Amino acid sequence: MKTLILSDVHANWWALRAVLDFLEREKIGYDRVVSLGDYVDYGTRPNEVIEWFRERCDICLLGNHDAALVNHEERNYFSDLAYTCSVWTEKVIKPENLNFIRHLRPLAREGDILYVHAAPDDPIWKYIFDPSDATISFRSTDARLIFVGHTHVPSYFARYRTVVVGGQVVSDRMKMKFLPSVRYIVNPGSVGQPRDGLGGASFGIYDDEEPSFTWYRVNYDLSNLKKEIGEAGLPMSLLSYYL
């Protein structure tokens, strides 16, 4: 079975559409959809994004930006930019989509696979950027395969016995086959707001038969996103992540 794993779409409908168009154009099939959270903020179309996931997602997790919509105390951890976007989102989100978010949880487990927005030891806020971060997270769960988002950086970390290695994925397509004696933390990257300096929409597909994970990066036209950010009155500095 092949699972499309998406994370951190952040109300960027144009990026999500680019991913779906790419999969259709390349005839890359999948059997189900898992979202690691953060449907809202930064982009201008939270309702379209949420409604797509509501209809198609098999596992939908809660991200920190989603959590801030239902618990405003979470905004205390935001930058000024993130705070501004969260307040804007609150004004435009439909009640039924807010209710959908209200019932989400930040992690889910299926056998020896853990899906979590941020990290096993802090599902909402912790960032896993390097092997030292990953080492602590490996210790907090016995899951063999851990899918995370939150950093907006496609990456992986592998643990064999007591050694943890890994790093950033800098490719538009890369497959990694999993070894049975190794544990893994896998981050598909961000669909809606890249933070690795390379741009594009990042995501991946998990194949549980090989087993393997393939990262993809898709570039798309930013003109519609730029126009909508301006029309919405959101800070134009948001575009610095995409350019």
ChimeraX commands (.cxc) that place a marker at each C-alpha (Angstrom):
marker #1 position 0.00,0.00,0.00 radius 0.5
marker #1 position 1.22,3.48,-0.88 radius 0.5
marker #1 position 0.50,6.43,1.41 radius 0.5
marker #1 position 0.75,10.04,0.28 radius 0.5
marker #1 position 2.20,11.98,3.22 radius 0.5
marker #1 position 1.67,15.73,3.26 radius 0.5
marker #1 position 2.61,18.28,5.89 radius 0.5
marker #1 position 2.51,22.01,6.56 radius 0.5
marker #1 position 0.33,23.06,3.63 radius 0.5
marker #1 position -0.36,26.34,5.46 radius 0.5
marker #1 position -3.39,27.49,3.45 radius 0.5
marker #1 position -1.38,27.44,0.22 radius 0.5
marker #1 position -3.95,26.03,-2.16 radius 0.5
marker #1 position -1.71,26.69,-5.16 radius 0.5
marker #1 position 1.04,24.49,-3.74 radius 0.5
marker #1 position -1.39,21.70,-2.89 radius 0.5
marker #1 position -2.85,21.85,-6.40 radius 0.5
marker #1 position 0.66,21.70,-7.87 radius 0.5
marker #1 position 1.35,18.52,-5.90 radius 0.5
marker #1 position -1.89,16.88,-7.01 radius 0.5
marker #1 position -1.38,17.91,-10.64 radius 0.5
marker #1 position 2.17,16.54,-10.56 radius 0.5
marker #1 position 1.01,13.18,-9.21 radius 0.5
marker #1 position -1.65,12.94,-11.90 radius 0.5
marker #1 position 0.69,14.04,-14.67 radius 0.5
marker #1 position 3.43,11.61,-13.63 radius 0.5
marker #1 position 0.88,8.84,-13.05 radius 0.5
marker #1 position 2.10,8.34,-9.47 radius 0.5
marker #1 position -0.63,6.50,-7.63 radius 0.5
marker #1 position -1.39,6.24,-3.94 radius 0.5
marker #1 position -3.94,4.40,-1.84 radius 0.5
marker #1 position -4.51,6.79,1.02 radius 0.5
marker #1 position -3.55,10.20,2.44 radius 0.5
marker #1 position -1.91,11.14,5.74 radius 0.5
marker #1 position -1.55,14.77,6.81 radius 0.5
marker #1 position 0.93,15.71,9.54 radius 0.5
marker #1 position -0.89,18.96,10.31 radius 0.5
marker #1 position -0.73,22.73,9.87 radius 0.5
marker #1 position -3.45,23.44,7.34 radius 0.5
marker #1 position -3.73,27.14,8.17 radius 0.5
marker #1 position -1.82,30.45,8.33 radius 0.5
marker #1 position 0.70,32.10,6.01 radius 0.5
marker #1 position -1.39,31.32,2.90 radius 0.5
marker #1 position -4.75,32.75,1.89 radius 0.5
marker #1 position -6.96,29.70,1.37 radius 0.5
marker #1 position -7.39,27.83,4.64 radius 0.5
marker #1 position -10.94,26.78,3.82 radius 0.5
marker #1 position -10.12,25.21,0.45 radius 0.5
marker #1 position -7.17,23.35,1.97 radius 0.5
marker #1 position -9.08,22.06,4.98 radius 0.5
marker #1 position -12.05,20.99,2.87 radius 0.5
marker #1 position -9.79,18.97,0.57 radius 0.5
marker #1 position -8.35,17.11,3.55 radius 0.5
marker #1 position -11.76,16.66,5.15 radius 0.5
marker #1 position -12.92,14.79,2.06 radius 0.5
marker #1 position -9.81,12.72,1.33 radius 0.5
marker #1 position -7.58,12.35,4.36 radius 0.5
marker #1 position -7.33,8.97,6.12 radius 0.5
marker #1 position -5.25,10.30,9.02 radius 0.5
marker #1 position -5.31,14.04,9.75 radius 0.5
marker #1 position -3.14,15.41,12.54 radius 0.5
marker #1 position -3.21,18.71,14.44 radius 0.5
marker #1 position -0.33,21.14,13.93 radius 0.5
marker #1 position 0.78,23.98,16.16 radius 0.5
marker #1 position -0.85,26.61,13.93 radius 0.5
marker #1 position -4.08,24.62,13.92 radius 0.5
marker #1 position -3.90,24.35,17.70 radius 0.5
marker #1 position -3.54,28.13,18.01 radius 0.5
marker #1 position -6.92,28.61,16.36 radius 0.5
marker #1 position -8.70,26.64,19.07 radius 0.5
marker #1 position -6.44,27.59,21.97 radius 0.5
marker #1 position -5.22,31.17,21.68 radius 0.5
marker #1 position -2.62,30.66,24.40 radius 0.5
marker #1 position -0.58,28.75,21.82 radius 0.5
marker #1 position -0.10,32.08,20.03 radius 0.5
marker #1 position 2.21,33.14,22.85 radius 0.5
marker #1 position 4.91,31.05,21.15 radius 0.5
marker #1 position 4.42,32.70,17.75 radius 0.5
marker #1 position 6.57,35.26,16.01 radius 0.5
marker #1 position 4.88,38.56,15.14 radius 0.5
marker #1 position 4.40,37.32,11.59 radius 0.5
marker #1 position 2.81,34.04,12.65 radius 0.5
marker #1 position 0.57,35.87,15.14 radius 0.5
marker #1 position -0.66,38.27,12.46 radius 0.5
marker #1 position -1.49,35.37,10.15 radius 0.5
marker #1 position -3.30,33.45,12.89 radius 0.5
marker #1 position -5.54,36.42,13.68 radius 0.5
marker #1 position -6.31,36.83,9.96 radius 0.5
marker #1 position -7.15,33.14,9.60 radius 0.5
marker #1 position -9.54,33.31,12.53 radius 0.5
marker #1 position -11.54,35.97,10.67 radius 0.5
marker #1 position -11.99,33.94,7.46 radius 0.5
marker #1 position -12.20,30.30,8.52 radius 0.5
marker #1 position -15.61,28.68,8.21 radius 0.5
marker #1 position -17.21,27.35,11.42 radius 0.5
marker #1 position -17.36,23.80,10.09 radius 0.5
marker #1 position -13.66,23.86,9.24 radius 0.5
marker #1 position -12.76,25.22,12.66 radius 0.5
marker #1 position -14.84,22.44,14.18 radius 0.5
marker #1 position -12.90,19.91,12.11 radius 0.5
marker #1 position -9.62,21.24,13.49 radius 0.5
marker #1 position -10.99,21.23,17.02 radius 0.5
marker #1 position -11.35,17.44,16.92 radius 0.5
marker #1 position -7.86,16.65,15.59 radius 0.5
marker #1 position -4.97,15.22,17.62 radius 0.5
marker #1 position -1.24,15.82,17.02 radius 0.5
marker #1 position -0.23,12.17,16.72 radius 0.5
marker #1 position -1.51,8.77,15.63 radius 0.5
marker #1 position -0.06,5.29,15.76 radius 0.5
marker #1 position -0.47,2.32,13.44 radius 0.5
marker #1 position 1.49,-0.71,14.64 radius 0.5
marker #1 position 5.18,0.22,14.63 radius 0.5
marker #1 position 4.55,3.46,12.70 radius 0.5
marker #1 position 4.03,6.77,14.50 radius 0.5
marker #1 position 2.69,9.86,12.76 radius 0.5
marker #1 position 3.24,13.11,14.65 radius 0.5
marker #1 position 3.25,16.78,13.78 radius 0.5
marker #1 position 6.43,17.82,15.59 radius 0.5
marker #1 position 8.16,15.09,17.64 radius 0.5
marker #1 position 7.22,12.06,19.75 radius 0.5
marker #1 position 8.41,13.78,22.92 radius 0.5
marker #1 position 6.59,17.05,22.13 radius 0.5
marker #1 position 3.93,16.50,19.45 radius 0.5
marker #1 position 3.10,20.18,18.93 radius 0.5
marker #1 position 6.23,22.29,19.27 radius 0.5
marker #1 position 9.58,20.47,19.23 radius 0.5
marker #1 position 11.74,20.79,16.11 radius 0.5
marker #1 position 13.88,17.86,14.94 radius 0.5
marker #1 position 16.69,19.51,13.02 radius 0.5
marker #1 position 19.73,17.35,13.73 radius 0.5
marker #1 position 20.86,13.95,15.08 radius 0.5
marker #1 position 20.95,15.21,18.67 radius 0.5
marker #1 position 17.27,16.24,18.45 radius 0.5
marker #1 position 16.46,12.92,16.79 radius 0.5
marker #1 position 18.28,10.91,19.45 radius 0.5
marker #1 position 16.03,12.29,22.18 radius 0.5
marker #1 position 12.94,11.64,20.09 radius 0.5
marker #1 position 13.95,8.05,19.36 radius 0.5
marker #1 position 14.27,7.45,23.10 radius 0.5
marker #1 position 10.73,8.66,23.74 radius 0.5
marker #1 position 9.00,5.99,21.65 radius 0.5
marker #1 position 9.45,2.39,20.57 radius 0.5
marker #1 position 8.02,3.06,17.10 radius 0.5
marker #1 position 10.31,1.81,14.34 radius 0.5
marker #1 position 9.20,4.38,11.77 radius 0.5
marker #1 position 8.28,7.94,12.76 radius 0.5
marker #1 position 6.86,10.49,10.34 radius 0.5
marker #1 position 7.15,14.13,11.43 radius 0.5
marker #1 position 6.61,17.60,9.96 radius 0.5
marker #1 position 6.88,21.05,11.58 radius 0.5
marker #1 position 10.41,22.04,10.47 radius 0.5
marker #1 position 9.39,22.60,6.83 radius 0.5
marker #1 position 12.63,20.86,5.85 radius 0.5
marker #1 position 12.63,17.47,4.07 radius 0.5
marker #1 position 14.96,15.25,6.04 radius 0.5
marker #1 position 15.59,11.88,7.64 radius 0.5
marker #1 position 17.37,10.41,10.64 radius 0.5
marker #1 position 18.31,6.76,11.06 radius 0.5
marker #1 position 19.19,4.96,14.27 radius 0.5
marker #1 position 21.14,1.72,14.32 radius 0.5
marker #1 position 21.87,0.51,17.85 radius 0.5
marker #1 position 23.08,3.71,19.56 radius 0.5
marker #1 position 24.23,5.62,16.48 radius 0.5
marker #1 position 21.98,8.27,14.86 radius 0.5
marker #1 position 22.81,9.78,11.47 radius 0.5
marker #1 position 20.86,11.79,8.91 radius 0.5
marker #1 position 20.24,15.20,7.45 radius 0.5
marker #1 position 18.44,17.29,4.86 radius 0.5
marker #1 position 17.17,15.98,1.52 radius 0.5
marker #1 position 18.35,18.28,-1.27 radius 0.5
marker #1 position 16.81,16.71,-4.35 radius 0.5
marker #1 position 13.63,16.95,-6.37 radius 0.5
marker #1 position 13.21,13.17,-6.06 radius 0.5
marker #1 position 14.93,10.73,-3.74 radius 0.5
marker #1 position 14.00,7.22,-2.61 radius 0.5
marker #1 position 15.22,5.61,0.60 radius 0.5
marker #1 position 14.64,1.92,1.27 radius 0.5
marker #1 position 14.21,0.99,4.91 radius 0.5
marker #1 position 16.31,-1.71,6.55 radius 0.5
marker #1 position 14.60,-3.98,9.11 radius 0.5
marker #1 position 17.30,-3.45,11.75 radius 0.5
marker #1 position 17.20,0.36,11.60 radius 0.5
marker #1 position 14.72,2.87,13.03 radius 0.5
marker #1 position 13.84,6.01,11.10 radius 0.5
marker #1 position 12.48,9.52,11.53 radius 0.5
marker #1 position 11.22,10.87,8.20 radius 0.5
marker #1 position 10.14,14.42,7.41 radius 0.5
marker #1 position 8.47,14.92,4.00 radius 0.5
marker #1 position 9.05,18.69,4.12 radius 0.5
marker #1 position 6.43,21.38,3.66 radius 0.5
marker #1 position 3.92,21.55,0.85 radius 0.5
marker #1 position 2.98,25.15,1.44 radius 0.5
marker #1 position 5.97,27.03,2.86 radius 0.5
marker #1 position 9.53,25.75,2.23 radius 0.5
marker #1 position 12.18,26.72,4.74 radius 0.5
marker #1 position 15.18,24.94,3.27 radius 0.5
marker #1 position 16.09,27.69,0.81 radius 0.5
marker #1 position 15.31,25.52,-2.21 radius 0.5
marker #1 position 11.67,26.47,-2.83 radius 0.5
marker #1 position 8.88,24.36,-4.25 radius 0.5
marker #1 position 6.36,22.07,-2.57 radius 0.5
marker #1 position 7.86,19.07,-0.78 radius 0.5
marker #1 position 6.03,15.85,0.08 radius 0.5
marker #1 position 6.49,12.10,-0.12 radius 0.5
marker #1 position 5.05,8.63,-0.60 radius 0.5
marker #1 position 5.53,5.74,1.79 radius 0.5
marker #1 position 5.43,2.27,0.25 radius 0.5
marker #1 position 4.94,-0.35,2.96 radius 0.5
marker #1 position 5.68,-3.26,0.62 radius 0.5
marker #1 position 9.28,-2.39,-0.29 radius 0.5
marker #1 position 9.35,-0.71,2.31 radius 0.5
marker #1 position 10.55,2.74,1.23 radius 0.5
marker #1 position 9.90,6.45,1.25 radius 0.5
marker #1 position 10.26,8.73,-1.76 radius 0.5
marker #1 position 10.62,12.48,-1.40 radius 0.5
marker #1 position 9.40,14.78,-4.16 radius 0.5
marker #1 position 9.80,18.51,-4.75 radius 0.5
marker #1 position 7.53,20.32,-7.21 radius 0.5
marker #1 position 8.02,23.89,-8.42 radius 0.5
marker #1 position 4.99,25.99,-9.33 radius 0.5
marker #1 position 3.99,29.48,-10.43 radius 0.5
marker #1 position 3.92,31.84,-7.43 radius 0.5
marker #1 position 2.07,34.69,-9.12 radius 0.5
marker #1 position -1.39,33.71,-7.82 radius 0.5
marker #1 position -0.10,33.28,-4.28 radius 0.5
marker #1 position 1.69,36.62,-4.40 radius 0.5
marker #1 position -1.42,38.36,-5.71 radius 0.5
marker #1 position -3.69,36.85,-3.05 radius 0.5
marker #1 position -1.34,37.67,-0.18 radius 0.5
marker #1 position -1.36,41.31,-1.29 radius 0.5
marker #1 position -5.13,41.42,-1.73 radius 0.5
marker #1 position -5.67,39.85,1.69 radius 0.5
marker #1 position -3.57,42.54,3.38 radius 0.5
marker #1 position -1.13,39.97,4.76 radius 0.5
marker #1 position 2.54,40.94,5.15 radius 0.5
marker #1 position 4.37,40.72,1.84 radius 0.5
marker #1 position 7.40,39.50,3.79 radius 0.5
marker #1 position 5.72,36.08,3.66 radius 0.5
marker #1 position 6.99,35.79,0.09 radius 0.5
marker #1 position 10.60,35.60,1.30 radius 0.5
marker #1 position 10.06,31.91,2.04 radius 0.5
marker #1 position 9.20,31.15,-1.58 radius 0.5
marker #1 position 11.64,33.30,-3.54 radius 0.5
marker link #1:1,2 radius 0.2
marker link #1:2,3 radius 0.2
marker link #1:3,4 radius 0.2
marker link #1:4,5 radius 0.2
marker link #1:5,6 radius 0.2
marker link #1:6,7 radius 0.2
marker link #1:7,8 radius 0.2
marker link #1:8,9 radius 0.2
marker link #1:9,10 radius 0.2
marker link #1:10,11 radius 0.2
marker link #1:11,12 radius 0.2
marker link #1:12,13 radius 0.2
marker link #1:13,14 radius 0.2
marker link #1:14,15 radius 0.2
marker link #1:15,16 radius 0.2
marker link #1:16,17 radius 0.2
marker link #1:17,18 radius 0.2
marker link #1:18,19 radius 0.2
marker link #1:19,20 radius 0.2
marker link #1:20,21 radius 0.2
marker link #1:21,22 radius 0.2
marker link #1:22,23 radius 0.2
marker link #1:23,24 radius 0.2
marker link #1:24,25 radius 0.2
marker link #1:25,26 radius 0.2
marker link #1:26,27 radius 0.2
marker link #1:27,28 radius 0.2
marker link #1:28,29 radius 0.2
marker link #1:29,30 radius 0.2
marker link #1:30,31 radius 0.2
marker link #1:31,32 radius 0.2
marker link #1:32,33 radius 0.2
marker link #1:33,34 radius 0.2
marker link #1:34,35 radius 0.2
marker link #1:35,36 radius 0.2
marker link #1:36,37 radius 0.2
marker link #1:37,38 radius 0.2
marker link #1:38,39 radius 0.2
marker link #1:39,40 radius 0.2
marker link #1:40,41 radius 0.2
marker link #1:41,42 radius 0.2
marker link #1:42,43 radius 0.2
marker link #1:43,44 radius 0.2
marker link #1:44,45 radius 0.2
marker link #1:45,46 radius 0.2
marker link #1:46,47 radius 0.2
marker link #1:47,48 radius 0.2
marker link #1:48,49 radius 0.2
marker link #1:49,50 radius 0.2
marker link #1:50,51 radius 0.2
marker link #1:51,52 radius 0.2
marker link #1:52,53 radius 0.2
marker link #1:53,54 radius 0.2
marker link #1:54,55 radius 0.2
marker link #1:55,56 radius 0.2
marker link #1:56,57 radius 0.2
marker link #1:57,58 radius 0.2
marker link #1:58,59 radius 0.2
marker link #1:59,60 radius 0.2
marker link #1:60,61 radius 0.2
marker link #1:61,62 radius 0.2
marker link #1:62,63 radius 0.2
marker link #1:63,64 radius 0.2
marker link #1:64,65 radius 0.2
marker link #1:65,66 radius 0.2
marker link #1:66,67 radius 0.2
marker link #1:67,68 radius 0.2
marker link #1:68,69 radius 0.2
marker link #1:69,70 radius 0.2
marker link #1:70,71 radius 0.2
marker link #1:71,72 radius 0.2
marker link #1:72,73 radius 0.2
marker link #1:73,74 radius 0.2
marker link #1:74,75 radius 0.2
marker link #1:75,76 radius 0.2
marker link #1:76,77 radius 0.2
marker link #1:77,78 radius 0.2
marker link #1:78,79 radius 0.2
marker link #1:79,80 radius 0.2
marker link #1:80,81 radius 0.2
marker link #1:81,82 radius 0.2
marker link #1:82,83 radius 0.2
marker link #1:83,84 radius 0.2
marker link #1:84,85 radius 0.2
marker link #1:85,86 radius 0.2
marker link #1:86,87 radius 0.2
marker link #1:87,88 radius 0.2
marker link #1:88,89 radius 0.2
marker link #1:89,90 radius 0.2
marker link #1:90,91 radius 0.2
marker link #1:91,92 radius 0.2
marker link #1:92,93 radius 0.2
marker link #1:93,94 radius 0.2
marker link #1:94,95 radius 0.2
marker link #1:95,96 radius 0.2
marker link #1:96,97 radius 0.2
marker link #1:97,98 radius 0.2
marker link #1:98,99 radius 0.2
marker link #1:99,100 radius 0.2
marker link #1:100,101 radius 0.2
marker link #1:101,102 radius 0.2
marker link #1:102,103 radius 0.2
marker link #1:103,104 radius 0.2
marker link #1:104,105 radius 0.2
marker link #1:105,106 radius 0.2
marker link #1:106,107 radius 0.2
marker link #1:107,108 radius 0.2
marker link #1:108,109 radius 0.2
marker link #1:109,110 radius 0.2
marker link #1:110,111 radius 0.2
marker link #1:111,112 radius 0.2
marker link #1:112,113 radius 0.2
marker link #1:113,114 radius 0.2
marker link #1:114,115 radius 0.2
marker link #1:115,116 radius 0.2
marker link #1:116,117 radius 0.2
marker link #1:117,118 radius 0.2
marker link #1:118,119 radius 0.2
marker link #1:119,120 radius 0.2
marker link #1:120,121 radius 0.2
marker link #1:121,122 radius 0.2
marker link #1:122,123 radius 0.2
marker link #1:123,124 radius 0.2
marker link #1:124,125 radius 0.2
marker link #1:125,126 radius 0.2
marker link #1:126,127 radius 0.2
marker link #1:127,128 radius 0.2
marker link #1:128,129 radius 0.2
marker link #1:129,130 radius 0.2
marker link #1:130,131 radius 0.2
marker link #1:131,132 radius 0.2
marker link #1:132,133 radius 0.2
marker link #1:133,134 radius 0.2
marker link #1:134,135 radius 0.2
marker link #1:135,136 radius 0.2
marker link #1:136,137 radius 0.2
marker link #1:137,138 radius 0.2
marker link #1:138,139 radius 0.2
marker link #1:139,140 radius 0.2
marker link #1:140,141 radius 0.2
marker link #1:141,142 radius 0.2
marker link #1:142,143 radius 0.2
marker link #1:143,144 radius 0.2
marker link #1:144,145 radius 0.2
marker link #1:145,146 radius 0.2
marker link #1:146,147 radius 0.2
marker link #1:147,148 radius 0.2
marker link #1:148,149 radius 0.2
marker link #1:149,150 radius 0.2
marker link #1:150,151 radius 0.2
marker link #1:151,152 radius 0.2
marker link #1:152,153 radius 0.2
marker link #1:153,154 radius 0.2
marker link #1:154,155 radius 0.2
marker link #1:155,156 radius 0.2
marker link #1:156,157 radius 0.2
marker link #1:157,158 radius 0.2
marker link #1:158,159 radius 0.2
marker link #1:159,160 radius 0.2
marker link #1:160,161 radius 0.2
marker link #1:161,162 radius 0.2
marker link #1:162,163 radius 0.2
marker link #1:163,164 radius 0.2
marker link #1:164,165 radius 0.2
marker link #1:165,166 radius 0.2
marker link #1:166,167 radius 0.2
marker link #1:167,168 radius 0.2
marker link #1:168,169 radius 0.2
marker link #1:169,170 radius 0.2
marker link #1:170,171 radius 0.2
marker link #1:171,172 radius 0.2
marker link #1:172,173 radius 0.2
marker link #1:173,174 radius 0.2
marker link #1:174,175 radius 0.2
marker link #1:175,176 radius 0.2
marker link #1:176,177 radius 0.2
marker link #1:177,178 radius 0.2
marker link #1:178,179 radius 0.2
marker link #1:179,180 radius 0.2
marker link #1:180,181 radius 0.2
marker link #1:181,182 radius 0.2
marker link #1:182,183 radius 0.2
marker link #1:183,184 radius 0.2
marker link #1:184,185 radius 0.2
marker link #1:185,186 radius 0.2
marker link #1:186,187 radius 0.2
marker link #1:187,188 radius 0.2
marker link #1:188,189 radius 0.2
marker link #1:189,190 radius 0.2
marker link #1:190,191 radius 0.2
marker link #1:191,192 radius 0.2
marker link #1:192,193 radius 0.2
marker link #1:193,194 radius 0.2
marker link #1:194,195 radius 0.2
marker link #1:195,196 radius 0.2
marker link #1:196,197 radius 0.2
marker link #1:197,198 radius 0.2
marker link #1:198,199 radius 0.2
marker link #1:199,200 radius 0.2
marker link #1:200,201 radius 0.2
marker link #1:201,202 radius 0.2
marker link #1:202,203 radius 0.2
marker link #1:203,204 radius 0.2
marker link #1:204,205 radius 0.2
marker link #1:205,206 radius 0.2
marker link #1:206,207 radius 0.2
marker link #1:207,208 radius 0.2
marker link #1:208,209 radius 0.2
marker link #1:209,210 radius 0.2
marker link #1:210,211 radius 0.2
marker link #1:211,212 radius 0.2
marker link #1:212,213 radius 0.2
marker link #1:213,214 radius 0.2
marker link #1:214,215 radius 0.2
marker link #1:215,216 radius 0.2
marker link #1:216,217 radius 0.2
marker link #1:217,218 radius 0.2
marker link #1:218,219 radius 0.2
marker link #1:219,220 radius 0.2
marker link #1:220,221 radius 0.2
marker link #1:221,222 radius 0.2
marker link #1:222,223 radius 0.2
marker link #1:223,224 radius 0.2
marker link #1:224,225 radius 0.2
marker link #1:225,226 radius 0.2
marker link #1:226,227 radius 0.2
marker link #1:227,228 radius 0.2
marker link #1:228,229 radius 0.2
marker link #1:229,230 radius 0.2
marker link #1:230,231 radius 0.2
marker link #1:231,232 radius 0.2
marker link #1:232,233 radius 0.2
marker link #1:233,234 radius 0.2
marker link #1:234,235 radius 0.2
marker link #1:235,236 radius 0.2
marker link #1:236,237 radius 0.2
marker link #1:237,238 radius 0.2
marker link #1:238,239 radius 0.2
marker link #1:239,240 radius 0.2
marker link #1:240,241 radius 0.2
marker link #1:241,242 radius 0.2
marker link #1:242,243 radius 0.2
view
